[in-house]
Amino acid sequence: MAEASRYYEGKREGLGLEFIERVDEAVEVVAQNPKLHAPVIDDGRRVLLKQFPFAIWYVVEADGSVVIGCIHSKRHERLAASRIHAIKPKGPSPT
């Protein structure tokens, strides 16, 4: 996220901060209602950022949500899938 923020800040002053604010908004949506977004890859869910071509990927576990990463939308979903599979909870899905 820091790299993306620096990139956007270089494009226009204040845009890097806007990017971080959109990430914070997306994380807050997940925190308030983790099951709002449907699973996309196995148990992995995503919330798209407003204004920027990024998504927050996460899984919902019994004790809450775990953020997998903030991934650019043009990157292949295999990156998100590999992270999901690396931490995927064992046993039945909490959905």
C-alpha positions, 0 to 999 in steps of 0.5 A: 500500500505504501508503494501505491500511495507514493505512486499516486502522490507523485501523480497529484499532491494529496492523491496518495492520502486519498488512496489510504483513505479509501483503503481505510474505508474498505477495511471499515466496511469489512470490520462492520460487516465481514460477510457483506461480500460474497466469497470469490475464491474459496473462502476469500472475499474482496471489497473493491476500493472506491476511486482506485483499481485495487481490492482488499482481499480477506477471509472470514474466520470464526473470530473475525476477518483476516485481511489478506492484502490490498491487490491491484485489480490488474494483477491476476487473481492467482496472487489472492488465491495463493494468499488465501490458500496459505492461511485458509482455515481448516474445517467447515467455512463459517459462512 
